[in-house]
């Protein structure tokens, strides 16, 4: 049994363990997962004075999150995680609010369509539609950073590849947290970190991948960006925990993008778990990671 130097991550692990279903229980349905993720987000809080409002961007339901210190004319497009089958603006509102405040920018959270009801490439199409809406609304691409976590991190990378394919300008930067960037689940970390990751496992991701892809090729770069050509893609910051089964996806993306001469900054945070940023109320490491990312985004948008 591993011991943890950071007592706060030990506490988060204990909390997660207490919420695990009993052995032999049926896995949650998509509806149950969605409700659970939204309930988790509803328990959090926004920074003081931060407001949020619904909007529709090129037909995609979205939400605008605006901190008090937002600088006019610059924005984050945030793509939430949830395995392409769950997640929403509600589930990620506290995380997005903290990131927006740290970056001094408003954020647009896209509620892209989810599988299995809407299968690949629906999520990519919706992310692209929102990005186009931001550009058409007068925002300069150099004043937009695209960010996302888990599946949303993979979608962030896919959006950059789609922009390249369609001749759209690259954003100022890409910030990805614990990205799910390889839907073949082939990284060694699925084996080496299996006993240490309290949230993600290969079997679960296989199920989500099937629901999202609907039998299509998981090696399509817009589904699994690790197979893409990143030449000419925006600079990126990757933050990933050392205890994640998805650690290997971040290592591979760093290699692929770096070989394409992309400016890549990879941060592996010791002892941290999948998207630890979401536990900002309990973890100093979450607040530090968001502050670091906010500074990076602020510089990219300056």
Backbone bond lengths (Angstrom), bond angles and torsions (degrees), N, CA, C in turn:
res aa  C-N    CA-C-N  psi(-1)  N-CA   C-N-CA  omega(-1)  CA-C   N-CA-C  phi
1 X - - - 1.467 - - 1.528 109.00 -
2 X 1.322 116.21 125.27 1.454 120.71 179.85 1.520 109.99 -71.74
3 X 1.333 115.58 147.99 1.462 120.86 172.33 1.519 107.58 -113.07
4 X 1.326 115.49 152.21 1.463 120.19 -171.95 1.518 110.09 -117.96
5 X 1.329 116.03 130.54 1.460 121.14 178.92 1.527 110.82 -68.75
6 X 1.331 115.93 -33.25 1.462 120.81 -179.33 1.532 109.04 -86.87
7 X 1.331 119.13 108.65 1.465 119.92 -177.79 1.527 113.00 -64.86
8 X 1.323 116.91 -24.61 1.465 119.31 -179.29 1.529 111.45 -70.39
9 X 1.337 117.43 -39.92 1.466 118.04 178.35 1.518 110.10 -69.48
10 X 1.320 117.24 -30.73 1.468 119.68 174.41 1.523 110.15 -62.70
11 X 1.331 116.80 -38.70 1.457 120.75 178.20 1.516 112.32 -66.74
12 X 1.338 116.88 -40.17 1.457 120.31 177.61 1.527 110.09 -64.60
13 X 1.318 116.19 -40.47 1.466 119.73 178.11 1.533 110.59 -62.05
14 X 1.310 117.04 -40.47 1.463 120.06 178.70 1.527 110.42 -64.21
15 X 1.329 116.53 -39.63 1.464 120.83 177.70 1.528 110.84 -62.40
16 X 1.326 116.51 -45.61 1.458 120.47 179.62 1.528 111.33 -63.63
17 X 1.334 116.17 -40.10 1.460 119.98 179.75 1.522 111.70 -63.64
18 X 1.341 116.04 -35.81 1.465 119.86 -178.94 1.526 112.31 -68.98
19 X 1.333 116.68 -18.49 1.454 120.99 -177.50 1.524 113.25 -101.81
20 X 1.327 116.69 4.88 1.457 119.52 178.35 1.522 110.66 -71.69
21 X 1.329 118.22 140.49 1.466 120.27 176.88 1.516 110.62 -66.78
22 X 1.309 118.36 156.20 1.466 120.77 179.98 1.518 111.05 -65.36
23 X 1.333 117.38 155.10 1.471 120.09 179.09 1.529 111.36 -55.75
24 X 1.312 115.48 136.71 1.449 120.36 178.36 1.514 114.88 86.35
25 X 1.332 117.16 -5.47 1.463 119.79 179.50 1.525 110.22 -69.10
26 X 1.313 116.13 147.48 1.462 120.38 177.65 1.526 109.67 -65.73
27 X 1.323 117.91 142.51 1.468 119.48 177.34 1.521 110.36 -62.87
28 X 1.317 118.01 151.22 1.469 119.92 -179.93 1.524 111.02 -64.57
29 X 1.308 115.76 149.38 1.456 120.78 175.33 1.535 109.10 -74.48
30 X 1.317 116.09 169.47 1.467 118.99 177.06 1.528 110.19 -59.91
31 X 1.318 117.29 -41.46 1.463 120.62 -179.82 1.522 110.87 -62.79
32 X 1.332 117.27 -40.46 1.465 120.80 179.63 1.521 111.30 -67.38
33 X 1.324 116.82 -40.56 1.470 119.76 177.67 1.521 110.45 -63.26
34 X 1.316 116.81 -43.64 1.465 120.39 -179.08 1.528 110.82 -62.49
35 X 1.339 115.92 -44.72 1.467 119.22 179.30 1.524 110.94 -64.41
36 X 1.323 116.87 -39.50 1.456 120.11 179.94 1.517 112.78 -65.80
37 X 1.336 117.02 -41.75 1.461 120.03 178.81 1.525 110.83 -66.10
38 X 1.328 117.19 -41.88 1.460 119.61 178.69 1.531 110.96 -64.27
39 X 1.329 116.48 -38.73 1.466 119.97 178.82 1.520 110.84 -64.48
40 X 1.337 117.04 -37.75 1.466 120.46 176.87 1.523 110.34 -61.37
41 X 1.334 116.69 -44.94 1.460 119.85 178.63 1.507 112.68 -64.41
42 X 1.338 116.33 -37.05 1.464 120.30 -178.90 1.527 111.95 -65.76
43 X 1.341 116.95 -23.68 1.470 120.32 179.44 1.527 112.19 -75.53
44 X 1.332 117.11 -18.11 1.457 120.23 -178.95 1.512 111.87 -84.71
45 X 1.314 115.44 -176.54 1.465 120.32 -178.79 1.521 110.05 -138.18
46 X 1.312 115.26 155.73 1.448 122.49 176.42 1.528 110.23 -90.18
47 X 1.329 117.69 157.23 1.463 119.71 172.53 1.531 110.68 -57.56
48 X 1.306 116.87 152.51 1.462 121.33 -179.05 1.525 110.51 -55.36
49 X 1.317 115.61 129.48 1.454 121.41 176.97 1.509 115.06 83.07
50 X 1.322 118.12 -6.06 1.459 121.29 179.60 1.536 109.22 -73.94
51 X 1.311 116.64 131.29 1.465 119.97 -179.02 1.524 110.17 -116.07
52 X 1.324 115.42 159.79 1.462 120.40 176.86 1.516 109.00 -139.37
53 X 1.330 116.02 149.51 1.453 120.85 -178.51 1.525 109.28 -150.04
54 X 1.334 117.11 144.99 1.463 119.73 179.17 1.516 110.97 -74.70
55 X 1.319 115.72 153.11 1.452 121.23 172.58 1.524 108.49 -155.23
56 X 1.314 115.75 165.20 1.455 122.10 174.34 1.513 107.99 -121.03
57 X 1.327 116.42 125.28 1.460 121.73 -176.04 1.520 108.97 -116.61
58 X 1.328 116.99 107.59 1.469 121.22 -178.05 1.523 111.45 51.91
59 X 1.327 115.93 40.96 1.447 120.96 178.05 1.511 115.55 85.82
60 X 1.349 118.02 -2.68 1.461 122.09 -178.23 1.527 109.28 -100.44
61 X 1.321 116.67 120.66 1.451 121.04 175.73 1.532 109.10 -59.17
62 X 1.324 116.94 131.68 1.457 121.43 -175.49 1.527 109.49 -147.76
63 X 1.329 115.32 178.21 1.459 120.65 175.12 1.520 109.29 -141.69
64 X 1.330 115.17 139.84 1.455 121.77 174.97 1.529 108.35 -99.35
65 X 1.328 116.45 130.47 1.460 122.87 177.92 1.531 107.35 -119.50
66 X 1.331 116.32 122.14 1.467 120.58 -172.16 1.524 109.95 -127.02
67 X 1.337 118.06 109.80 1.464 120.30 174.90 1.524 110.82 -76.97
68 X 1.320 116.28 163.37 1.466 120.29 -178.75 1.518 112.56 -60.79
69 X 1.340 117.22 -31.01 1.464 120.21 -173.77 1.525 112.94 -95.50
70 X 1.335 118.43 14.64 1.462 120.61 -177.07 1.526 110.86 -62.05
71 X 1.321 115.84 133.38 1.461 122.26 176.86 1.525 107.88 -89.49
72 X 1.313 116.50 128.69 1.462 121.02 -177.58 1.525 111.17 -61.32
73 X 1.328 115.79 143.19 1.453 120.53 173.67 1.500 115.35 88.45
74 X 1.332 117.89 10.03 1.463 119.47 177.58 1.519 108.76 -143.17
75 X 1.346 116.05 152.16 1.456 118.54 -170.70 1.522 111.64 -156.88
76 X 1.325 113.90 160.00 1.459 123.54 170.83 1.530 107.31 -109.96
77 X 1.313 117.25 131.66 1.462 121.64 166.02 1.515 106.35 -96.10
78 X 1.347 117.15 115.05 1.468 120.39 -176.03 1.526 109.92 -106.79
79 X 1.348 114.86 130.67 1.456 123.06 179.22 1.528 108.56 -115.32
80 X 1.325 116.08 112.46 1.459 121.37 -171.16 1.528 112.23 -74.47
81 X 1.328 114.71 158.84 1.458 121.69 173.89 1.516 111.78 -88.13
82 X 1.345 114.25 -178.59 1.459 120.65 -179.58 1.513 112.91 136.98
83 X 1.342 116.98 19.92 1.448 120.55 176.74 1.514 114.96 68.56
84 X 1.324 117.54 21.35 1.467 123.47 -176.93 1.526 112.76 64.00
85 X 1.338 117.68 7.19 1.464 120.90 -179.75 1.528 112.12 -125.76
86 X 1.312 118.47 -3.75 1.467 122.77 -179.50 1.517 108.59 -153.61
87 X 1.352 115.83 178.37 1.457 121.56 -179.33 1.517 111.51 96.26
88 X 1.336 114.94 155.07 1.460 121.27 -177.40 1.520 109.25 -166.81
89 X 1.334 115.49 -177.29 1.461 118.85 173.56 1.525 110.60 -63.10
90 X 1.327 118.01 -32.18 1.471 121.19 -179.79 1.516 111.21 -67.39
91 X 1.309 117.13 -45.16 1.465 120.31 -176.26 1.524 112.03 -64.45
92 X 1.333 117.07 -27.50 1.460 120.94 -172.94 1.530 114.04 -113.59
93 X 1.333 117.03 5.17 1.460 119.67 -174.71 1.536 113.35 -57.00
94 X 1.353 120.53 -46.83 1.471 118.97 -179.74 1.527 112.98 -62.44
95 X 1.338 117.34 -42.10 1.462 120.63 178.60 1.524 110.04 -62.47
96 X 1.323 116.65 -46.64 1.466 120.43 -178.86 1.523 110.92 -63.63
97 X 1.320 117.07 -39.65 1.453 120.06 178.85 1.518 112.29 -61.41
98 X 1.327 115.97 -42.99 1.471 119.40 178.79 1.532 111.28 -66.01
99 X 1.323 115.92 -41.37 1.466 119.38 179.86 1.524 110.86 -66.36
100 X 1.323 117.18 -42.75 1.463 120.53 179.75 1.526 110.79 -61.15
101 X 1.335 116.59 -43.04 1.460 119.45 178.35 1.517 111.11 -63.45
102 X 1.338 117.17 -42.92 1.464 120.22 -179.46 1.519 111.78 -64.54
103 X 1.340 116.51 -30.79 1.462 121.35 -178.16 1.520 113.53 -92.69
104 X 1.343 116.41 -6.63 1.471 121.28 -177.66 1.530 110.98 57.50
105 X 1.325 115.64 47.73 1.465 120.53 -177.69 1.518 109.54 -147.45
106 X 1.329 116.48 150.77 1.454 118.70 171.12 1.522 108.49 -74.70
107 X 1.328 116.54 159.64 1.458 121.17 178.64 1.525 109.99 -126.70
108 X 1.303 115.54 141.38 1.460 122.78 171.87 1.529 106.82 -110.50
109 X 1.327 116.89 118.36 1.467 122.03 179.93 1.519 107.48 -101.05
110 X 1.328 116.82 118.30 1.462 121.63 -177.54 1.526 110.22 -90.06
111 X 1.321 117.00 123.28 1.464 122.14 172.91 1.530 108.51 -88.24
112 X 1.323 114.82 70.28 1.458 119.69 -178.60 1.539 110.40 -64.19
113 X 1.326 115.67 156.09 1.461 120.82 -178.24 1.536 110.95 -64.67
114 X 1.318 115.08 146.44 1.461 122.28 -174.43 1.521 111.76 -112.06
115 X 1.353 115.19 151.73 1.448 120.94 170.70 1.522 109.84 -83.49
116 X 1.307 117.43 160.81 1.466 126.88 3.17 1.530 114.37 -84.06
117 X 1.344 117.47 -4.75 1.464 119.44 -178.41 1.532 111.45 -62.96
118 X 1.323 116.42 -42.03 1.466 121.78 179.21 1.529 107.43 -125.23
119 X 1.301 115.11 109.53 1.461 119.43 -172.41 1.523 112.32 -95.11
120 X 1.330 115.11 167.76 1.456 123.39 178.58 1.531 109.91 -46.70
121 X 1.338 118.22 135.05 1.468 128.52 6.76 1.527 114.49 -100.33
122 X 1.322 118.62 35.29 1.464 120.63 -176.05 1.527 111.94 -56.51
123 X 1.336 117.36 -42.92 1.467 119.88 -178.92 1.523 111.14 -63.13
124 X 1.333 116.43 -41.13 1.471 120.22 178.20 1.523 110.37 -65.00
125 X 1.324 116.20 -43.56 1.475 120.04 179.46 1.527 110.63 -59.96
126 X 1.329 116.78 -41.57 1.467 119.73 -178.34 1.530 111.32 -69.88
127 X 1.329 117.18 -41.88 1.463 120.11 177.77 1.527 110.15 -60.83
128 X 1.321 115.81 -41.68 1.462 120.53 179.05 1.525 110.57 -65.25
129 X 1.340 116.69 -38.89 1.466 120.42 179.59 1.527 111.28 -63.30
130 X 1.329 117.19 -41.30 1.468 120.35 179.51 1.524 110.17 -68.41
131 X 1.324 116.99 -40.90 1.473 119.98 178.33 1.536 109.90 -61.40
132 X 1.336 117.10 -44.19 1.469 119.95 176.80 1.532 110.91 -60.51
133 X 1.331 116.87 -39.96 1.463 121.31 179.57 1.530 110.29 -61.42
134 X 1.313 116.81 -39.79 1.461 119.88 178.57 1.526 110.56 -65.65
135 X 1.321 117.04 -42.80 1.465 120.55 178.47 1.525 110.81 -65.92
136 X 1.333 116.33 -45.04 1.463 120.07 -179.30 1.527 111.79 -64.97
137 X 1.340 116.30 -25.01 1.457 120.40 179.22 1.513 113.79 -80.40
138 X 1.327 116.71 -0.48 1.453 120.17 174.78 1.508 115.81 108.98
139 X 1.337 117.85 -2.95 1.459 119.69 177.16 1.525 109.48 -75.64
140 X 1.313 115.84 135.40 1.458 121.34 174.13 1.524 108.96 -77.55
141 X 1.333 117.28 138.85 1.466 120.43 179.52 1.531 111.47 -56.51
142 X 1.330 115.79 -31.97 1.456 120.29 179.11 1.514 113.84 -71.84
143 X 1.327 116.74 -3.55 1.460 121.93 177.38 1.532 111.26 -115.09
144 X 1.338 116.31 18.24 1.457 121.60 177.21 1.518 109.30 -123.46
145 X 1.313 117.00 130.53 1.467 122.65 168.02 1.523 107.34 -112.59
146 X 1.318 116.62 131.94 1.464 121.34 175.33 1.523 107.84 -96.30
147 X 1.330 115.99 132.61 1.463 121.34 -176.91 1.519 109.44 -135.98
148 X 1.323 115.88 156.02 1.450 119.75 177.06 1.507 111.38 -173.31
149 X 1.328 115.47 162.80 1.462 121.35 -179.66 1.519 110.20 -123.54
150 X 1.328 116.75 146.49 1.452 123.71 174.98 1.531 110.30 55.11
151 X 1.338 118.84 -121.45 1.462 119.07 176.12 1.523 110.96 -58.51
152 X 1.331 116.36 -36.13 1.460 120.09 177.15 1.520 112.23 -66.06
153 X 1.334 117.22 -27.57 1.454 120.33 173.46 1.516 111.23 -68.99
154 X 1.337 115.99 -43.40 1.455 118.85 174.66 1.512 111.75 -62.85
155 X 1.342 116.52 -38.43 1.459 121.10 178.70 1.525 111.21 -66.51
156 X 1.326 117.26 -34.89 1.465 121.08 175.44 1.523 110.65 -59.53
157 X 1.322 116.11 -45.49 1.464 120.82 179.05 1.527 110.72 -67.31
158 X 1.338 116.49 -39.35 1.464 120.08 177.77 1.524 111.16 -64.07
159 X 1.333 116.86 -38.56 1.459 120.37 178.42 1.526 110.65 -61.30
160 X 1.324 117.11 -41.75 1.463 119.84 178.51 1.523 110.76 -62.13
161 X 1.336 117.06 -40.57 1.468 120.29 177.21 1.529 110.86 -66.46
162 X 1.343 117.56 -39.42 1.458 121.28 178.74 1.526 110.97 -64.94
163 X 1.325 117.05 -40.24 1.470 120.59 176.71 1.522 110.40 -60.11
164 X 1.315 115.92 -41.98 1.471 120.18 178.33 1.522 110.33 -62.19
165 X 1.344 116.83 -44.77 1.467 120.93 179.92 1.521 111.97 -61.04
166 X 1.334 116.66 -38.03 1.460 121.30 -173.05 1.525 113.60 -96.01
167 X 1.319 116.57 3.68 1.459 119.81 176.79 1.509 114.61 75.18
168 X 1.331 117.26 18.90 1.459 120.40 175.78 1.523 110.10 -83.86
169 X 1.323 117.99 150.74 1.466 119.69 179.34 1.524 110.92 -65.79
170 X 1.320 115.17 144.04 1.453 120.41 175.74 1.529 110.03 -71.24
171 X 1.329 117.18 147.27 1.465 118.75 173.13 1.518 110.83 -68.91
172 X 1.320 115.75 175.68 1.464 120.35 -178.82 1.516 111.84 -68.34
173 X 1.326 117.15 -25.83 1.451 120.25 -178.90 1.511 111.13 -174.09
174 X 1.332 114.85 167.95 1.458 123.53 177.91 1.527 107.88 -127.20
175 X 1.319 116.66 123.85 1.459 121.00 176.05 1.511 108.01 -116.18
176 X 1.326 116.75 118.65 1.458 120.25 -177.56 1.535 110.17 -125.03
177 X 1.329 114.22 136.31 1.454 123.16 178.54 1.528 107.90 -109.94
178 X 1.332 116.66 122.62 1.471 120.95 174.65 1.525 112.06 45.29
179 X 1.331 119.29 52.05 1.466 119.88 -171.31 1.528 113.21 -67.41
180 X 1.333 114.82 137.81 1.460 121.96 168.95 1.508 105.84 -91.86
181 X 1.318 116.46 98.34 1.459 121.34 -169.48 1.515 113.26 -117.42
182 X 1.327 116.99 3.25 1.460 121.54 -179.76 1.521 108.78 -140.57
183 X 1.327 116.68 99.34 1.468 120.83 -176.10 1.523 112.87 -78.74
184 X 1.358 117.23 4.11 1.464 119.88 170.73 1.526 111.56 -86.17
185 X 1.341 116.93 -9.45 1.474 122.27 -179.75 1.535 111.27 51.62
186 X 1.314 117.37 55.39 1.461 121.26 -172.48 1.519 114.82 -107.00
187 X 1.323 118.89 -4.17 1.469 120.80 -176.23 1.532 111.37 -70.28
188 X 1.329 115.53 149.40 1.469 120.82 178.47 1.526 111.81 -61.82
189 X 1.329 116.95 -26.18 1.466 119.59 -175.92 1.524 112.68 -66.03
190 X 1.332 118.24 -19.00 1.461 119.20 174.60 1.524 110.67 -62.67
191 X 1.342 115.93 -27.93 1.465 120.64 177.54 1.530 110.93 -92.68
192 X 1.337 116.92 -47.18 1.459 119.56 -172.21 1.525 113.07 -72.15
193 X 1.328 117.86 -24.95 1.468 121.14 -178.66 1.525 113.24 -108.49
194 X 1.327 117.03 6.16 1.468 120.26 -175.12 1.520 112.21 -58.00
195 X 1.336 117.11 -37.51 1.466 120.23 -176.64 1.523 112.53 -80.78
196 X 1.327 117.45 -11.54 1.468 120.77 -174.03 1.523 113.56 -108.86
197 X 1.332 117.69 -15.94 1.466 120.94 -177.76 1.528 109.23 -89.06
198 X 1.351 117.84 114.10 1.464 119.99 -177.72 1.524 114.29 -85.51
199 X 1.327 117.54 1.80 1.464 120.35 -172.04 1.520 114.51 -123.99
200 X 1.337 117.75 -37.16 1.456 121.67 -169.50 1.524 109.81 -123.27
201 X 1.324 116.19 138.13 1.460 120.02 173.18 1.526 109.41 -141.40
202 X 1.327 115.42 162.78 1.461 120.36 -174.95 1.526 111.98 -62.57
203 X 1.316 117.43 -41.23 1.465 119.55 -177.87 1.525 111.29 -61.45
204 X 1.325 116.08 -42.45 1.458 119.43 178.73 1.518 112.14 -63.91
205 X 1.338 116.54 -43.26 1.459 119.42 -179.77 1.523 111.38 -69.00
206 X 1.326 117.79 -33.35 1.464 119.66 174.55 1.530 110.49 -58.45
207 X 1.337 115.86 -42.18 1.466 120.90 179.58 1.524 111.14 -63.74
208 X 1.343 116.45 -45.38 1.467 120.07 179.61 1.533 110.95 -64.82
209 X 1.338 116.45 -40.43 1.460 120.23 179.58 1.524 110.96 -61.37
210 X 1.333 116.54 -42.50 1.462 119.80 178.55 1.529 110.98 -63.69
211 X 1.333 116.43 -41.66 1.462 120.14 -179.23 1.525 111.12 -65.44
212 X 1.318 117.56 -35.61 1.461 121.51 -178.23 1.523 111.63 -79.88
213 X 1.330 117.03 -42.69 1.458 120.44 -173.27 1.525 112.86 -82.00
214 X 1.318 117.82 -29.25 1.457 119.95 -179.96 1.516 113.31 58.43
215 X 1.332 116.90 35.51 1.459 120.87 177.85 1.517 114.44 92.43
216 X 1.321 118.66 -3.46 1.469 121.05 178.32 1.528 110.32 -76.96
217 X 1.321 115.94 168.79 1.466 122.73 -172.63 1.530 111.06 -69.63
218 X 1.338 118.57 117.68 1.464 119.72 178.36 1.525 113.18 -69.17
219 X 1.326 117.02 -10.98 1.468 119.78 179.38 1.529 112.52 -89.28
220 X 1.309 117.86 1.46 1.468 120.08 172.37 1.520 108.28 -60.15
221 X 1.331 119.10 126.99 1.472 120.46 -176.35 1.522 114.66 -59.02
222 X 1.335 117.94 -25.37 1.459 119.18 178.55 1.529 111.58 -79.54
223 X 1.334 117.32 -12.37 1.461 122.02 171.64 1.521 110.38 -97.69
224 X 1.333 115.67 -41.24 1.471 122.64 -178.98 1.521 108.40 -127.45
225 X 1.324 117.72 89.05 1.469 120.38 -174.46 1.528 115.06 -60.12
226 X 1.334 119.02 -16.21 1.464 119.41 177.33 1.530 111.69 -59.09
227 X 1.338 116.72 -19.85 1.458 120.87 179.88 1.533 112.42 -96.66
228 X 1.323 117.04 9.85 1.449 121.08 -176.75 1.521 113.75 -93.71
229 X 1.322 115.14 168.02 1.465 123.54 174.92 1.528 107.53 -100.39
230 X 1.324 116.41 111.33 1.460 121.09 -174.41 1.523 113.16 -93.52
231 X 1.301 117.80 9.34 1.458 119.94 178.49 1.532 109.91 -56.10
232 X 1.326 116.40 126.05 1.457 120.84 177.84 1.513 115.36 82.99
233 X 1.336 117.80 4.61 1.460 121.52 -178.75 1.527 109.93 -83.17
234 X 1.325 116.35 156.14 1.466 122.88 -175.28 1.527 112.08 -60.46
235 X 1.336 116.94 154.85 1.469 120.89 173.16 1.522 110.98 -56.89
236 X 1.334 115.88 151.53 1.456 118.55 -177.63 1.525 112.81 -138.75
237 X 1.327 113.73 148.06 1.457 123.47 170.39 1.514 107.25 -115.63
238 X 1.332 116.05 127.31 1.461 122.59 178.61 1.521 108.40 -117.10
239 X 1.315 117.17 126.50 1.463 122.40 172.53 1.522 108.25 -119.04
240 X 1.333 116.01 129.08 1.458 121.51 -177.66 1.516 108.58 -145.29
241 X 1.326 116.73 149.56 1.451 121.38 178.25 1.517 111.78 -85.61
242 X 1.314 116.46 149.41 1.467 120.44 -179.39 1.517 112.37 -70.27
243 X 1.341 118.40 -18.06 1.467 121.72 -174.26 1.517 113.66 -102.61
244 X 1.306 117.63 19.48 1.465 121.92 -175.42 1.522 112.67 -96.14
245 X 1.329 115.72 140.98 1.454 118.48 168.64 1.525 111.01 -64.01
246 X 1.328 117.06 -25.10 1.459 121.59 -179.97 1.528 113.49 -85.02
247 X 1.322 117.76 5.13 1.458 120.45 179.68 1.526 110.91 -54.35
248 X 1.326 116.85 -41.67 1.457 120.52 -177.26 1.512 113.53 -62.05
249 X 1.337 118.04 -31.73 1.468 119.96 177.84 1.528 110.67 -61.89
250 X 1.341 115.99 -41.46 1.469 119.63 179.65 1.523 110.91 -67.37
251 X 1.322 116.74 -39.38 1.463 119.87 178.97 1.527 110.58 -64.22
252 X 1.328 116.54 -40.33 1.463 120.02 -179.57 1.530 111.35 -68.42
253 X 1.325 116.60 -44.06 1.469 119.48 178.34 1.520 110.46 -60.46
254 X 1.319 117.07 -41.02 1.458 120.22 178.37 1.519 110.73 -59.53
255 X 1.322 116.52 -42.61 1.463 121.53 179.16 1.527 111.04 -65.73
256 X 1.341 116.53 -50.10 1.466 121.08 -176.80 1.532 110.86 -62.70
257 X 1.339 116.10 -47.16 1.460 119.50 -178.68 1.526 111.12 -69.83
258 X 1.322 116.37 -40.01 1.460 119.50 178.83 1.512 112.25 -62.15
259 X 1.334 117.02 -39.89 1.466 119.59 178.11 1.525 111.50 -68.09
260 X 1.337 116.07 -22.52 1.469 120.35 175.34 1.526 111.77 -86.60
261 X 1.320 116.58 9.18 1.470 124.00 177.43 1.522 112.79 67.63
262 X 1.324 116.52 29.86 1.456 121.22 173.23 1.525 108.49 -83.49
263 X 1.312 116.47 143.92 1.461 122.63 174.25 1.528 107.67 -73.70
264 X 1.326 117.31 104.31 1.461 122.20 -175.88 1.523 109.63 -120.18
265 X 1.313 115.33 131.11 1.469 121.15 173.06 1.527 107.49 -118.42
266 X 1.320 116.51 115.91 1.461 122.46 179.34 1.520 109.75 -106.45
267 X 1.338 115.82 129.41 1.454 121.93 175.46 1.521 108.66 -121.82
268 X 1.342 116.44 118.13 1.458 121.90 174.01 1.524 106.86 -102.74
269 X 1.321 116.38 113.56 1.464 121.27 -174.66 1.535 109.80 -91.47
270 X 1.341 116.87 116.22 1.458 120.48 -176.38 1.527 112.51 -58.01
271 X 1.329 115.13 137.95 1.463 125.37 175.85 1.527 114.44 71.22
272 X 1.324 118.18 -6.10 1.464 119.01 -174.43 1.525 111.26 -81.71
273 X 1.335 113.91 154.66 1.458 123.08 -176.57 1.529 109.80 -107.91
274 X 1.310 115.79 -175.23 1.457 121.95 -175.40 1.538 111.33 -61.04
275 X 1.322 115.39 123.36 1.472 122.87 177.62 1.538 110.60 46.65
276 X 1.317 115.96 53.72 1.468 120.94 177.70 1.522 112.15 -62.22
277 X 1.310 117.19 -17.16 1.462 122.11 177.55 1.530 111.92 -56.99
278 X 1.339 116.11 -27.45 1.464 120.12 -177.69 1.523 112.40 -70.01
279 X 1.340 117.40 -12.26 1.457 121.24 -178.79 1.534 110.74 -103.93
280 X 1.336 114.53 42.25 1.466 119.92 -176.90 1.514 113.77 -60.09
281 X 1.322 117.45 -27.12 1.458 119.69 178.89 1.508 113.70 -73.84
282 X 1.335 117.18 -21.55 1.459 121.35 -176.68 1.525 114.21 -110.40
283 X 1.332 117.31 -23.38 1.455 120.71 -169.28 1.530 112.18 -117.83
284 X 1.335 115.74 120.14 1.461 118.84 171.46 1.528 110.31 -61.90
285 X 1.349 116.57 -35.51 1.461 120.13 -179.68 1.520 110.89 -62.37
286 X 1.321 118.01 -33.84 1.464 120.79 176.41 1.523 110.43 -65.20
287 X 1.315 116.04 -44.76 1.466 119.70 -179.48 1.527 110.97 -67.18
288 X 1.327 117.32 -36.50 1.466 120.10 177.54 1.520 110.83 -66.47
289 X 1.329 117.00 -43.00 1.463 120.31 -179.07 1.523 110.80 -62.83
290 X 1.326 116.60 -41.82 1.464 120.32 178.67 1.530 110.25 -65.55
291 X 1.325 117.07 -38.32 1.463 119.85 178.43 1.527 110.92 -64.19
292 X 1.323 116.84 -42.91 1.469 121.02 177.83 1.526 110.45 -61.53
293 X 1.335 116.15 -46.64 1.461 119.97 179.32 1.524 111.33 -64.09
294 X 1.325 116.50 -39.91 1.454 120.07 178.48 1.512 112.25 -60.65
295 X 1.319 116.66 -41.09 1.468 120.45 177.98 1.523 110.60 -63.99
296 X 1.338 116.10 -41.19 1.469 120.07 179.58 1.521 110.48 -63.98
297 X 1.338 117.22 -44.90 1.461 120.98 179.26 1.534 109.91 -64.05
298 X 1.329 116.80 -42.83 1.465 121.37 -179.85 1.527 110.72 -57.28
299 X 1.320 116.32 -42.08 1.474 120.05 178.79 1.516 110.93 -67.83
300 X 1.345 117.32 -38.68 1.461 119.47 -179.55 1.532 110.87 -66.04
301 X 1.322 117.35 -31.21 1.465 121.00 -175.83 1.528 112.99 -92.26
302 X 1.302 116.85 -7.52 1.477 120.21 -175.16 1.539 110.93 -65.20
